[in-house]
């Protein structure tokens, strides 16, 4: 009888522990704190294809290249977006970060479209994001956006998530800001929803599946990060018109 009671107590305790773990609060990742898997970020280039998927069609949007370089105590992420379609354009992004933490330091964005060049430049500080005053032609020179908490650069979310300790049930909460965007810096929650194998450029890839609603309840965006390297292999986001926006690794 005592053995049965002890077994019941153990079972109840284990159930309670699992329930508590399942409902644990997301881990807040402060901008400037060491990232547990920063070592997974490697110098080099990767290209992604972005396209819109409908029931009976796939519409290519652009080829997106991301280059990572380590320069002493800094990390530089450079991006190039080559858009296709009726109005082709090119966009260059150059972002600098503190090594080990990906705390953002500066960000520039240059867009060439319809013969017009637009320059935007930003500086990140713990309490605000401002326009770079000395960048020639900076259209965001007067920008000043307060931030109650130090914010990460939304344009480097892929590398930021890659450097987190992804595991079953892991949830992270981060303050993100898209430089020059209409939304103020805000906390966003990302959750590891499971794992699965998906097709990659060189064959099937075992991935962590990460989800977020980007603070839009009822919507879900999904990321697939290779379990071995935590490199993003694919992302899917449902658009307001019902089409699926896909970003997929091609090299």
C-alpha positions as a Markdown table, in Angstrom:
| # | Residue | x | y | z |
|---|---|---|---|---|
| 1 | Unk | 0.0 | 0.0 | 0.0 |
| 2 | Unk | 2.8 | 2.4 | 1.0 |
| 3 | Unk | 4.6 | 1.7 | -2.2 |
| 4 | Unk | 1.5 | 2.6 | -4.2 |
| 5 | Unk | 1.1 | 5.8 | -2.3 |
| 6 | Unk | 4.8 | 6.7 | -2.9 |
| 7 | Unk | 4.4 | 5.9 | -6.6 |
| 8 | Unk | 1.3 | 8.1 | -6.8 |
| 9 | Unk | 3.1 | 11.0 | -5.0 |
| 10 | Unk | 6.0 | 10.7 | -7.4 |
| 11 | Unk | 3.7 | 10.7 | -10.4 |
| 12 | Unk | 1.8 | 13.8 | -9.1 |
| 13 | Unk | 5.1 | 15.6 | -8.4 |
| 14 | Unk | 6.4 | 14.8 | -11.9 |
| 15 | Unk | 3.1 | 16.0 | -13.5 |
| 16 | Unk | 3.3 | 19.2 | -11.5 |
| 17 | Unk | 6.9 | 19.8 | -12.6 |
| 18 | Unk | 6.0 | 19.3 | -16.2 |
| 19 | Unk | 3.0 | 21.6 | -15.9 |
| 20 | Unk | 5.2 | 24.3 | -14.3 |
| 21 | Unk | 7.8 | 23.9 | -17.0 |
| 22 | Unk | 5.3 | 24.1 | -19.8 |
| 23 | Unk | 3.9 | 27.4 | -18.4 |
| 24 | Unk | 7.3 | 28.9 | -17.4 |
| 25 | Unk | 7.6 | 32.6 | -18.2 |
| 26 | Unk | 9.7 | 33.4 | -21.3 |
| 27 | Unk | 13.3 | 34.2 | -20.7 |
| 28 | Unk | 14.1 | 37.9 | -21.1 |
| 29 | Unk | 17.2 | 38.5 | -23.2 |
| 30 | Unk | 18.6 | 41.9 | -22.5 |
| 31 | Unk | 20.4 | 43.8 | -25.2 |
| 32 | Unk | 24.0 | 43.8 | -24.2 |
| 33 | Unk | 23.9 | 40.5 | -22.3 |
| 34 | Unk | 26.2 | 37.6 | -23.5 |
| 35 | Unk | 24.4 | 35.3 | -26.0 |
| 36 | Unk | 24.9 | 31.6 | -25.0 |
| 37 | Unk | 25.4 | 30.4 | -28.6 |
| 38 | Unk | 27.1 | 33.4 | -30.2 |
| 39 | Unk | 29.9 | 31.0 | -31.2 |
| 40 | Unk | 27.5 | 29.5 | -33.8 |
| 41 | Unk | 27.7 | 32.7 | -35.9 |
| 42 | Unk | 30.4 | 32.2 | -38.5 |
| 43 | Unk | 32.0 | 34.6 | -41.0 |
| 44 | Unk | 30.6 | 34.1 | -44.5 |
| 45 | Unk | 27.7 | 34.7 | -46.9 |
| 46 | Unk | 24.3 | 33.1 | -47.3 |
| 47 | Unk | 21.6 | 33.8 | -49.8 |
| 48 | Unk | 17.8 | 33.4 | -49.5 |
| 49 | Unk | 15.0 | 33.5 | -52.0 |
| 50 | Unk | 11.9 | 35.4 | -50.9 |
| 51 | Unk | 8.6 | 34.6 | -52.7 |
| 52 | Unk | 4.9 | 34.8 | -52.2 |
| 53 | Unk | 3.0 | 31.5 | -52.4 |
| 54 | Unk | -0.6 | 31.3 | -53.4 |
| 55 | Unk | -2.9 | 28.3 | -54.0 |
| 56 | Unk | -1.8 | 28.0 | -57.7 |
| 57 | Unk | 1.3 | 30.3 | -58.0 |
| 58 | Unk | 4.7 | 31.3 | -56.7 |
| 59 | Unk | 5.7 | 34.9 | -57.2 |
| 60 | Unk | 9.5 | 35.7 | -56.6 |
| 61 | Unk | 10.2 | 38.9 | -54.8 |
| 62 | Unk | 14.0 | 39.2 | -54.4 |
| 63 | Unk | 17.3 | 37.5 | -53.7 |
| 64 | Unk | 18.6 | 38.4 | -50.3 |
| 65 | Unk | 22.3 | 38.1 | -49.4 |
| 66 | Unk | 23.6 | 38.3 | -45.8 |
| 67 | Unk | 27.3 | 38.6 | -45.0 |
| 68 | Unk | 28.8 | 38.3 | -41.5 |
| 69 | Unk | 32.3 | 39.7 | -40.7 |
| 70 | Unk | 34.1 | 39.8 | -37.4 |
| 71 | Unk | 36.2 | 43.0 | -36.9 |
| 72 | Unk | 37.9 | 43.0 | -33.5 |
| 73 | Unk | 35.3 | 43.6 | -30.8 |
| 74 | Unk | 32.6 | 44.3 | -33.5 |
| 75 | Unk | 30.5 | 42.2 | -35.8 |
| 76 | Unk | 29.3 | 43.6 | -39.1 |
| 77 | Unk | 26.3 | 42.2 | -40.9 |
| 78 | Unk | 25.9 | 43.4 | -44.5 |
| 79 | Unk | 22.8 | 42.7 | -46.5 |
| 80 | Unk | 21.9 | 43.1 | -50.2 |
| 81 | Unk | 18.3 | 42.8 | -51.5 |
| 82 | Unk | 17.9 | 42.5 | -55.3 |
| 83 | Unk | 14.2 | 42.9 | -56.1 |
| 84 | Unk | 12.6 | 41.6 | -59.3 |
| 85 | Unk | 9.3 | 42.3 | -61.0 |
| 86 | Unk | 7.8 | 45.4 | -62.6 |
| 87 | Unk | 9.8 | 47.7 | -60.3 |
| 88 | Unk | 13.2 | 46.3 | -59.7 |
| 89 | Unk | 15.3 | 47.8 | -56.9 |
| 90 | Unk | 18.5 | 47.2 | -54.9 |
| 91 | Unk | 18.8 | 47.8 | -51.1 |
| 92 | Unk | 22.0 | 47.7 | -49.1 |
| 93 | Unk | 22.1 | 47.4 | -45.3 |
| 94 | Unk | 25.2 | 47.7 | -43.2 |
| 95 | Unk | 24.9 | 47.0 | -39.4 |
| 96 | Unk | 27.5 | 47.0 | -36.7 |
| 97 | Unk | 27.2 | 45.2 | -33.3 |
| 98 | Unk | 29.1 | 44.4 | -30.2 |
| 99 | Unk | 30.8 | 41.0 | -30.4 |
| 100 | Unk | 29.4 | 38.4 | -28.1 |
| 101 | Unk | 26.1 | 40.2 | -27.4 |
| 102 | Unk | 24.9 | 41.6 | -30.8 |
| 103 | Unk | 24.1 | 44.8 | -29.0 |
| 104 | Unk | 23.4 | 47.1 | -32.0 |
| 105 | Unk | 25.7 | 50.1 | -32.5 |
| 106 | Unk | 24.8 | 51.6 | -35.9 |
| 107 | Unk | 22.7 | 50.8 | -39.0 |
| 108 | Unk | 22.6 | 52.2 | -42.5 |
| 109 | Unk | 20.2 | 51.5 | -45.3 |
| 110 | Unk | 20.6 | 52.7 | -48.9 |
| 111 | Unk | 17.8 | 52.0 | -51.4 |
| 112 | Unk | 18.1 | 52.5 | -55.2 |
| 113 | Unk | 14.8 | 52.4 | -57.0 |
| 114 | Unk | 13.3 | 54.1 | -60.1 |
| 115 | Unk | 16.5 | 56.1 | -60.5 |
| 116 | Unk | 16.3 | 57.5 | -56.9 |
| 117 | Unk | 18.7 | 56.9 | -54.1 |
| 118 | Unk | 17.5 | 57.0 | -50.5 |
| 119 | Unk | 20.0 | 57.1 | -47.6 |
| 120 | Unk | 19.0 | 56.3 | -44.0 |
| 121 | Unk | 21.4 | 56.0 | -41.0 |
| 122 | Unk | 20.8 | 55.2 | -37.3 |
| 123 | Unk | 22.7 | 55.1 | -34.1 |
| 124 | Unk | 21.6 | 52.8 | -31.2 |
| 125 | Unk | 22.0 | 53.9 | -27.6 |
| 126 | Unk | 20.6 | 52.2 | -24.4 |
| 127 | Unk | 17.7 | 54.6 | -24.1 |
| 128 | Unk | 17.0 | 55.7 | -27.7 |
| 129 | Unk | 17.7 | 55.3 | -31.4 |
| 130 | Unk | 18.7 | 58.5 | -33.3 |
| 131 | Unk | 19.6 | 59.5 | -36.8 |
| 132 | Unk | 23.3 | 59.5 | -37.7 |
| 133 | Unk | 24.1 | 63.3 | -37.9 |
| 134 | Unk | 27.2 | 63.1 | -40.0 |
| 135 | Unk | 26.0 | 60.6 | -42.7 |
| 136 | Unk | 25.8 | 62.5 | -46.0 |
| 137 | Unk | 22.3 | 62.6 | -47.4 |
| 138 | Unk | 20.7 | 60.9 | -44.4 |
| 139 | Unk | 17.0 | 61.3 | -44.6 |
| 140 | Unk | 16.6 | 60.1 | -41.0 |
| 141 | Unk | 19.0 | 62.7 | -39.5 |
| 142 | Unk | 16.3 | 64.2 | -37.3 |
| 143 | Unk | 15.0 | 60.8 | -36.0 |
| 144 | Unk | 14.9 | 60.3 | -32.2 |
| 145 | Unk | 13.0 | 57.4 | -30.8 |
| 146 | Unk | 13.0 | 56.8 | -27.1 |
| 147 | Unk | 13.4 | 53.2 | -25.8 |
| 148 | Unk | 12.4 | 52.3 | -22.2 |
| 149 | Unk | 14.7 | 49.3 | -22.5 |
| 150 | Unk | 17.8 | 48.8 | -24.7 |
| 151 | Unk | 16.6 | 47.4 | -28.1 |
| 152 | Unk | 18.0 | 44.9 | -30.5 |
| 153 | Unk | 18.1 | 45.7 | -34.2 |
| 154 | Unk | 15.1 | 43.9 | -35.9 |
| 155 | Unk | 17.1 | 43.7 | -39.1 |
| 156 | Unk | 19.4 | 41.1 | -37.5 |
| 157 | Unk | 16.7 | 38.9 | -35.9 |
| 158 | Unk | 17.9 | 35.8 | -37.8 |
| 159 | Unk | 21.4 | 36.0 | -36.3 |
| 160 | Unk | 20.0 | 36.9 | -32.9 |
| 161 | Unk | 17.8 | 33.9 | -32.7 |
| 162 | Unk | 20.7 | 31.7 | -34.0 |
| 163 | Unk | 22.7 | 32.7 | -31.0 |
| 164 | Unk | 20.1 | 31.8 | -28.4 |
| 165 | Unk | 20.0 | 28.4 | -26.6 |
| 166 | Unk | 17.2 | 26.8 | -28.7 |
| 167 | Unk | 15.7 | 23.7 | -27.1 |
| 168 | Unk | 12.4 | 22.0 | -26.7 |
| 169 | Unk | 10.0 | 24.4 | -24.9 |
| 170 | Unk | 12.4 | 27.3 | -24.8 |
| 171 | Unk | 10.9 | 30.8 | -25.0 |
| 172 | Unk | 12.7 | 34.1 | -25.3 |
| 173 | Unk | 11.5 | 37.6 | -25.0 |
| 174 | Unk | 13.4 | 40.4 | -26.7 |
| 175 | Unk | 13.1 | 44.1 | -27.2 |
| 176 | Unk | 13.3 | 44.8 | -31.0 |
| 177 | Unk | 13.2 | 47.9 | -33.1 |
| 178 | Unk | 13.1 | 48.2 | -36.9 |
| 179 | Unk | 15.2 | 51.3 | -37.6 |
| 180 | Unk | 13.1 | 54.1 | -39.0 |
| 181 | Unk | 9.9 | 52.0 | -38.9 |
| 182 | Unk | 6.5 | 53.2 | -37.6 |
| 183 | Unk | 6.4 | 50.8 | -34.6 |
| 184 | Unk | 8.2 | 51.8 | -31.3 |
| 185 | Unk | 10.6 | 49.4 | -29.7 |
| 186 | Unk | 8.7 | 46.6 | -28.1 |
| 187 | Unk | 9.0 | 43.2 | -26.5 |
| 188 | Unk | 8.4 | 40.2 | -28.8 |
| 189 | Unk | 8.2 | 36.5 | -27.7 |
| 190 | Unk | 9.7 | 33.7 | -29.7 |
| 191 | Unk | 9.0 | 30.0 | -28.8 |
| 192 | Unk | 10.5 | 26.7 | -29.8 |
| 193 | Unk | 7.3 | 24.9 | -30.8 |
| 194 | Unk | 9.0 | 21.6 | -31.7 |
| 195 | Unk | 11.4 | 20.1 | -34.3 |
| 196 | Unk | 11.1 | 18.6 | -37.8 |
| 197 | Unk | 13.2 | 17.7 | -40.8 |
| 198 | Unk | 12.7 | 19.9 | -43.9 |
| 199 | Unk | 14.3 | 20.2 | -47.3 |
| 200 | Unk | 17.5 | 22.2 | -47.5 |
| 201 | Unk | 19.9 | 23.2 | -50.3 |
| 202 | Unk | 21.9 | 19.9 | -49.8 |
| 203 | Unk | 19.2 | 17.6 | -48.6 |
| 204 | Unk | 17.0 | 17.2 | -45.5 |
| 205 | Unk | 17.9 | 19.3 | -42.4 |
| 206 | Unk | 16.8 | 18.5 | -38.8 |
| 207 | Unk | 15.5 | 21.8 | -37.5 |
| 208 | Unk | 14.1 | 23.6 | -34.5 |
| 209 | Unk | 10.7 | 25.2 | -35.3 |
| 210 | Unk | 10.4 | 28.6 | -33.7 |
| 211 | Unk | 7.2 | 30.6 | -33.8 |
| 212 | Unk | 6.1 | 34.2 | -33.0 |
| 213 | Unk | 3.0 | 36.3 | -33.5 |
| 214 | Unk | 5.0 | 39.6 | -33.7 |
| 215 | Unk | 2.5 | 41.0 | -31.2 |
| 216 | Unk | -0.4 | 40.4 | -33.6 |
| 217 | Unk | -2.7 | 37.8 | -31.8 |
| 218 | Unk | -4.1 | 35.2 | -34.2 |
| 219 | Unk | -1.2 | 35.3 | -36.6 |
| 220 | Unk | 1.8 | 32.9 | -36.6 |
| 221 | Unk | 5.2 | 33.2 | -38.3 |
| 222 | Unk | 7.4 | 30.1 | -38.3 |
| 223 | Unk | 11.1 | 29.8 | -38.5 |
| 224 | Unk | 13.2 | 26.6 | -39.2 |
| 225 | Unk | 16.7 | 26.7 | -37.7 |
| 226 | Unk | 19.1 | 23.8 | -38.4 |
| 227 | Unk | 19.7 | 22.0 | -35.1 |
| 228 | Unk | 23.4 | 21.5 | -35.7 |
| 229 | Unk | 24.3 | 25.1 | -36.6 |
| 230 | Unk | 21.0 | 27.0 | -35.7 |
| 231 | Unk | 21.3 | 28.7 | -39.1 |
| 232 | Unk | 17.9 | 29.8 | -40.4 |
| 233 | Unk | 16.8 | 27.5 | -43.3 |
| 234 | Unk | 13.3 | 28.8 | -43.8 |
| 235 | Unk | 10.7 | 31.2 | -42.6 |
| 236 | Unk | 6.9 | 31.4 | -43.4 |
| 237 | Unk | 4.6 | 34.3 | -42.6 |
| 238 | Unk | 0.9 | 34.6 | -43.6 |
| 239 | Unk | 0.1 | 37.9 | -45.3 |
| 240 | Unk | -3.2 | 39.8 | -44.8 |
| 241 | Unk | -4.4 | 38.8 | -48.3 |
| 242 | Unk | -3.9 | 35.1 | -47.4 |
| 243 | Unk | -0.7 | 34.5 | -49.4 |
| 244 | Unk | 2.3 | 32.9 | -47.7 |
| 245 | Unk | 5.5 | 34.9 | -47.6 |
| 246 | Unk | 8.4 | 32.4 | -47.8 |
| 247 | Unk | 12.1 | 33.0 | -47.2 |
| 248 | Unk | 14.2 | 29.9 | -48.0 |
| 249 | Unk | 17.9 | 29.3 | -48.0 |
| 250 | Unk | 19.4 | 28.6 | -51.4 |
| 251 | Unk | 23.1 | 28.2 | -50.6 |
